[in-house]
Amino acid sequence: MRLNKIFLIGGLLLFSSTAGAEIRIDEARYANGVLTVLGHTSRSFQIIVLDGNYKRRSDKGGSFIFRVPYRPRFCKIKLTSGGDKKSIEVKNCSTSI
């Protein structure tokens, strides 16, 4: 019984350390052929993936920035970090280009 409790506690700790690095997007804009995305994660040094192609790691304070020569399809982007996923429309982006 004691061994089961140890595994249960260890599993909960593992789950809580890998689950939900909450993403907050402060700005997403497209200008002069460059997509700029500014945001934060709830924890430091989290990997953030933009549309499955571009990766960054948040800094000590949880901040991150993407500056990539990329125009997102339909002017929407998806960011993922851990189990968290966020979608947002990009400012100054037109689907008619």
SELOPA-862181 format. One record per residue: residue in three letters; chain; z, y, x of N, C-alpha, C, O in turn. Coordinates in Angstrom, 1 decimal, m for minus. Layout:
ALA,A,Z,Y,X,Z,Y,X,Z,Y,X,Z,Y,X
...
This chain:
MET,A,0.0,m1.2,0.8,0.0,0.0,0.0,0.0,1.3,0.9,m0.7,2.2,0.6
ARG,A,0.8,1.2,1.9,0.9,2.4,2.8,m0.5,2.7,3.5,m0.9,3.8,3.6
LEU,A,m1.2,1.6,3.9,m2.5,1.7,4.5,m3.5,2.3,3.5,m4.3,3.2,4.0
ASN,A,m3.4,2.0,2.3,m4.3,2.6,1.3,m4.1,4.1,1.1,m5.0,4.8,1.0
LYS,A,m2.8,4.5,1.2,m2.5,5.9,1.1,m3.1,6.7,2.3,m3.6,7.8,2.2
ILE,A,m3.0,6.1,3.5,m3.5,6.7,4.7,m5.0,6.9,4.6,m5.5,7.9,4.9
PHE,A,m5.7,5.9,4.1,m7.2,6.0,3.9,m7.5,7.0,2.9,m8.5,7.7,3.1
LEU,A,m6.8,7.0,1.8,m7.0,8.0,0.7,m6.8,9.4,1.3,m7.7,10.3,1.0
ILE,A,m5.8,9.7,2.0,m5.5,11.0,2.5,m6.6,11.4,3.5,m7.1,12.5,3.5
GLY,A,m6.9,10.4,4.4,m8.0,10.7,5.4,m9.3,11.0,4.8,m10.0,11.9,5.2
GLY,A,m9.6,10.3,3.7,m10.9,10.5,3.0,m10.9,11.9,2.3,m12.0,12.5,2.3
LEU,A,m9.8,12.3,1.7,m9.7,13.6,1.1,m9.9,14.7,2.2,m10.5,15.7,1.9
LEU,A,m9.3,14.5,3.3,m9.4,15.5,4.4,m10.8,15.6,4.9,m11.3,16.7,5.1
LEU,A,m11.5,14.5,5.0,m12.9,14.4,5.5,m13.8,15.1,4.4,m14.6,15.9,4.8
PHE,A,m13.5,14.8,3.2,m14.3,15.4,2.1,m14.1,16.9,2.1,m15.1,17.7,1.9
SER,A,m12.9,17.4,2.2,m12.7,18.8,2.1,m13.2,19.5,3.3,m13.5,20.7,3.1
SER,A,m13.3,18.9,4.4,m13.9,19.6,5.6,m15.4,19.7,5.6,m16.0,20.6,6.2
THR,A,m16.1,18.8,4.9,m17.5,18.8,4.8,m18.1,19.4,3.5,m19.3,19.7,3.5
ALA,A,m17.3,19.4,2.5,m17.8,19.9,1.2,m17.8,21.4,1.2,m17.1,22.1,1.9
GLY,A,m18.7,21.9,0.3,m18.9,23.3,0.0,m18.5,24.3,1.0,m17.5,24.9,0.9
ALA,A,m19.4,24.6,1.9,m19.3,25.9,2.6,m20.0,26.9,1.8,m21.2,27.2,1.9
GLU,A,m19.2,27.5,0.9,m19.8,28.4,m0.1,m20.6,29.5,0.6,m20.2,30.1,1.6
ILE,A,m21.8,29.8,0.0,m22.7,30.8,0.5,m22.7,32.0,m0.4,m22.8,31.9,m1.6
ARG,A,m22.7,33.2,0.3,m22.9,34.4,m0.5,m24.0,35.1,0.2,m24.0,35.4,1.4
ILE,A,m25.0,35.5,m0.6,m26.2,36.2,m0.1,m26.0,37.7,m0.5,m26.0,38.0,m1.6
ASP,A,m26.0,38.5,0.6,m25.9,39.9,0.4,m27.2,40.6,0.2,m27.3,41.6,m0.5
GLU,A,m28.2,40.1,0.9,m29.5,40.8,0.8,m30.6,39.8,1.2,m30.5,39.0,2.1
ALA,A,m31.7,39.8,0.4,m32.9,39.0,0.8,m34.1,39.9,0.5,m34.4,40.3,m0.7
ARG,A,m34.9,40.3,1.5,m36.0,41.2,1.3,m37.2,40.8,2.2,m37.0,40.2,3.3
TYR,A,m38.4,41.2,1.8,m39.6,40.9,2.6,m40.2,42.2,2.9,m40.5,43.0,1.9
ALA,A,m40.5,42.5,4.1,m41.2,43.7,4.5,m42.0,43.5,5.8,m41.5,42.9,6.7
ASN,A,m43.2,44.0,5.8,m44.0,43.9,7.0,m44.2,42.5,7.6,m44.2,42.3,8.8
GLY,A,m44.3,41.6,6.7,m44.5,40.2,7.1,m43.2,39.4,7.5,m43.3,38.3,8.1
VAL,A,m42.1,40.1,7.4,m40.8,39.4,7.8,m39.8,39.3,6.7,m39.6,40.3,5.9
LEU,A,m39.3,38.1,6.5,m38.2,37.8,5.5,m36.9,38.1,6.2,m36.7,37.5,7.3
THR,A,m36.1,38.9,5.6,m34.7,39.1,6.2,m33.7,38.7,5.1,m33.8,39.1,4.0
VAL,A,m32.8,37.9,5.5,m31.7,37.4,4.6,m30.4,37.6,5.3,m30.2,37.1,6.4
LEU,A,m29.5,38.3,4.7,m28.1,38.5,5.2,m27.2,37.9,4.2,m27.3,37.9,3.0
GLY,A,m26.1,37.2,4.8,m25.1,36.6,4.0,m23.9,36.2,4.7,m23.7,36.4,5.9
HIS,A,m23.1,35.4,4.0,m21.8,34.9,4.6,m21.6,33.5,4.0,m22.0,33.1,3.0
THR,A,m20.9,32.7,4.8,m20.4,31.4,4.4,m18.9,31.5,4.3,m18.3,32.4,4.9
SER,A,m18.3,30.7,3.5,m16.8,30.7,3.4,m16.0,30.3,4.6,m14.9,30.6,4.7
ARG,A,m16.7,29.7,5.5,m16.1,29.2,6.8,m17.0,29.6,8.0,m18.2,29.8,7.8
SER,A,m16.4,29.7,9.1,m17.1,30.0,10.4,m17.9,28.8,10.8,m17.7,27.7,10.5
PHE,A,m19.0,29.2,11.5,m19.8,28.3,12.3,m20.5,27.2,11.4,m20.6,26.0,11.8
GLN,A,m20.9,27.6,10.2,m21.6,26.6,9.3,m23.1,26.7,9.5,m23.6,27.8,9.7
ILE,A,m23.7,25.6,9.3,m25.2,25.6,9.4,m25.8,25.9,8.1,m25.4,25.4,7.0
ILE,A,m26.7,26.9,8.1,m27.4,27.3,6.8,m28.8,27.0,7.0,m29.4,27.3,8.1
VAL,A,m29.5,26.4,6.0,m30.9,26.1,6.0,m31.6,26.9,5.0,m31.2,26.9,3.8
LEU,A,m32.7,27.5,5.4,m33.5,28.4,4.5,m34.8,27.6,4.1,m35.6,27.3,5.0
ASP,A,m35.0,27.3,2.9,m36.1,26.6,2.3,m36.5,25.3,3.1,m37.6,25.0,3.2
GLY,A,m35.5,24.7,3.7,m35.7,23.4,4.4,m36.3,23.5,5.7,m36.6,22.5,6.4
ASN,A,m36.6,24.7,6.2,m37.4,24.9,7.4,m36.7,25.7,8.5,m37.0,25.4,9.7
TYR,A,m35.9,26.6,8.2,m35.3,27.5,9.2,m33.7,27.3,9.2,m33.1,27.3,8.1
LYS,A,m33.2,27.2,10.3,m31.7,26.9,10.4,m31.0,28.0,11.2,m31.6,28.5,12.2
ARG,A,m29.9,28.4,10.8,m29.0,29.3,11.5,m27.6,28.8,11.4,m27.3,27.9,10.5
ARG,A,m26.7,29.3,12.2,m25.3,29.0,12.2,m24.5,30.3,11.9,m24.8,31.3,12.6
SER,A,m23.6,30.3,11.0,m22.8,31.5,10.8,m21.9,31.7,12.0,m21.5,30.8,12.7
ASP,A,m21.6,33.0,12.1,m20.7,33.4,13.3,m19.2,33.1,13.0,m18.9,32.5,12.0
LYS,A,m18.4,33.6,13.9,m17.0,33.4,13.7,m16.4,33.9,12.4,m15.5,33.3,11.8
GLY,A,m17.0,35.0,11.9,m16.6,35.6,10.7,m17.3,35.1,9.4,m17.0,35.5,8.3
GLY,A,m18.2,34.1,9.6,m19.0,33.5,8.5,m20.3,34.2,8.2,m21.0,33.8,7.3
SER,A,m20.6,35.3,9.0,m21.8,36.0,8.7,m23.1,35.3,9.3,m23.0,34.6,10.3
PHE,A,m24.2,35.5,8.6,m25.4,35.0,9.2,m26.6,35.9,8.8,m26.5,36.7,7.9
ILE,A,m27.7,35.8,9.6,m28.9,36.6,9.3,m30.1,35.7,9.7,m30.1,35.1,10.7
PHE,A,m31.1,35.8,8.8,m32.4,35.2,9.1,m33.4,36.4,9.2,m33.4,37.3,8.4
ARG,A,m34.2,36.4,10.2,m35.3,37.3,10.3,m36.5,36.4,10.8,m36.6,36.1,11.9
VAL,A,m37.3,36.1,9.8,m38.4,35.1,10.1,m39.7,35.6,9.5,m39.8,36.3,8.5
PRO,A,m40.8,35.4,10.3,m42.2,35.8,9.8,m42.6,34.8,8.7,m43.4,33.9,9.0
TYR,A,m42.1,35.0,7.5,m42.3,34.0,6.4,m42.3,34.7,5.1,m41.4,35.4,4.8
ARG,A,m43.3,34.4,4.3,m43.3,34.9,2.9,m43.1,33.7,2.0,m43.9,32.8,1.9
PRO,A,m42.0,33.7,1.3,m41.6,32.5,0.5,m42.6,32.4,m0.7,m43.0,33.4,m1.3
ARG,A,m42.9,31.2,m1.0,m43.7,30.9,m2.2,m43.0,31.3,m3.5,m41.8,31.1,m3.6
PHE,A,m43.7,32.0,m4.3,m43.1,32.5,m5.6,m42.0,33.6,m5.4,m41.3,33.9,m6.3
CYS,A,m41.8,34.0,m4.1,m40.9,35.1,m3.8,m39.4,34.7,m4.1,m38.6,35.5,m4.5
LYS,A,m39.1,33.4,m4.0,m37.8,32.9,m4.2,m37.4,32.1,m3.0,m38.3,31.4,m2.4
ILE,A,m36.2,32.1,m2.6,m35.7,31.2,m1.5,m34.5,30.4,m1.9,m33.8,30.7,m2.9
LYS,A,m34.3,29.3,m1.2,m33.2,28.5,m1.4,m32.4,28.3,m0.1,m33.0,27.9,0.9
LEU,A,m31.1,28.6,m0.1,m30.3,28.4,1.1,m29.3,27.2,0.8,m28.8,27.1,m0.3
THR,A,m29.1,26.4,1.8,m28.1,25.3,1.6,m27.2,25.3,2.8,m27.6,25.7,4.0
SER,A,m25.9,25.0,2.6,m25.0,24.8,3.6,m23.9,23.8,3.1,m23.2,24.1,2.1
GLY,A,m23.8,22.7,3.8,m22.9,21.7,3.3,m23.4,21.2,2.0,m24.6,20.9,1.8
GLY,A,m22.5,21.2,1.0,m22.9,20.8,m0.3,m23.3,22.0,m1.2,m23.7,21.8,m2.4
ASP,A,m23.2,23.2,m0.7,m23.5,24.4,m1.5,m25.0,24.7,m1.4,m25.6,24.6,m0.4
LYS,A,m25.6,25.2,m2.5,m27.0,25.6,m2.6,m27.1,26.9,m3.4,m26.4,27.0,m4.5
LYS,A,m27.8,27.8,m2.9,m28.0,29.1,m3.6,m29.5,29.4,m3.6,m30.2,29.2,m2.6
SER,A,m30.0,29.9,m4.8,m31.4,30.3,m4.9,m31.3,31.8,m5.3,m30.4,32.3,m6.0
ILE,A,m32.3,32.6,m4.8,m32.3,34.0,m5.0,m33.8,34.5,m4.9,m34.6,34.0,m4.2
GLU,A,m34.1,35.5,m5.7,m35.4,36.2,m5.7,m35.3,37.2,m4.5,m34.3,37.8,m4.2
VAL,A,m36.5,37.3,m3.8,m36.6,38.2,m2.7,m37.1,39.5,m3.1,m38.1,39.6,m3.9
LYS,A,m36.5,40.6,m2.7,m36.9,42.0,m3.0,m38.1,42.3,m2.2,m38.4,41.8,m1.1
ASN,A,m38.9,43.2,m2.7,m40.1,43.7,m2.1,m41.2,42.6,m1.8,m41.9,42.7,m0.9
CYS,A,m41.2,41.6,m2.7,m42.1,40.5,m2.5,m42.9,40.4,m3.7,m42.4,40.6,m4.9
SER,A,m44.2,40.2,m3.5,m45.1,40.1,m4.7,m45.8,38.7,m4.6,m46.3,38.3,m3.6
THR,A,m45.9,38.1,m5.7,m46.6,36.8,m5.8,m48.1,37.0,m5.8,m48.9,36.0,m5.8
SER,A,m48.6,38.2,m6.0,m50.1,38.5,m6.1,m50.7,38.6,m4.7,m51.9,38.9,m4.6
ILE,A,m50.0,38.5,m3.6,m50.6,38.7,m2.3,m51.3,37.4,m1.9,m51.9,37.4,m0.8
